Amino acid sequence: MMARKVLVGVMMLFLVSPAGAYTPPTETGESGLLTLPTTATLPPGKVSVGVYHRRDIENDVIFEPELGHLRDTDAKQTSFVAGIGIINGLELSLDVPLIHYDIDRPGDEFGENPEPRDIGNIHVSPKFRLFREGDNGMPLGLAFLGSVNIPTGSDNFAAPMDRNTMHAENVGGEVMGILDKELFTLPGDAPAVFTLNVGGLFPGEPDNLKLGQQTERVYSQLRRKGFPEVKVANAVVEGGAGLQVPLWKDYVGQLDWMTEFRANSGTLDEVDEYRQVLVGARYGVHNGLALAGGVDFGLSNSVNRYEVLVGASYTGPQPPRALGGPGKTKVVYRDRVIEVERVLFTDVNFLFDKASLTNLGRGQVYLIAQKLKEGKNVKIEIHGHTDYIGTDEYNKTLGLKRAESIKAELGKLNVDPAQISTVSFGEEKPLIDMKTPWARAVNRRVEFVVVGEPKERTQRSGESSR
């Protein structure tokens, strides 16, 4: 019943949420690659939901002479994940796994529930991004992840092997440091990103689990060593590395190729350490939808040789703000309500991290100057804006430099500097609250607010992107 309620809640959230940015969750809910988290976090108030399905695609059927028959296991896992941005740089994610575990073992005396089908441990994971690549000149991004397992699972499940399989009914957790680095950028401002993850995994202190409940490869190792029960380690060291490379990008979405390596020092006594590599791809649409799939290859004797992973996710809501058009409207300006008339000025474009005008930008400012000269005693306020890359302090300074650059150019075109004031909002007021390259370009803009004009009419321009 509990699993059904969780499933209904997640699906309702998926259906009613409006479109958002392409920021997919991993298999365990955090923003990142397919299975490894990155330093990316959801913007405040934004949510992500997803569903991932994992299952064996090769059965390791082994004949056990002591039992006199073939033994086979088949594990399927469906994870419903969700995340939300709390404040800037902090997100909280949730993972609700549903497990279907079949054990074909005629004559085996171990275990009372050979086919558990139930909810596993629920994972609650906060992630905090300390800084992004580029903040104060930092060469890479850094984030920290914590995770707590709520003991909603069952001891009839197999022993945990990694961060994604801690389903037995025990309190546990995880801590992880995350580094990532943009290696290069392909045409269309699509970055290739490398991520490195290092931390500790704490499966908890469960009762010794029954040998007969284990996956085939673990069972085979322990059975030959004469162990009737499985002892789980209290803490292990884990790590991983991932690479995301964009293959295709257009106005609809982006296709990424991903490779991830995951390992730990071994969660089970007397069993080989855990090592796997995943190869997969994901296509993310700019409205927030994403489809993903891949194959996990086992590199050690403790894990399945091949598993398939497929998933779908959605991130939002992030509706773009409408551009201003001609027509009058009432706005609050400096604690008073005034009637303004919107006028669309030609766009003024700035390059990334630049405050100097291009030749095209100078031509666009010239057209703006001609419109400003149409009225007498016109007073305008120029608002400078930036995209989200960089610290708040740096972006405030950059936004002001851009506004001052426009003011200086207008002065050269005989617009009285005394009629012009400047202010910077930095990254505080994005025109389009997305992190795609084209949204960043739109957010690098200035806004013109006309605050004085004859005939008691006040004029405000539409936004100008840089």
Disulfide bonds with the S-S distance in Angstrom:
none
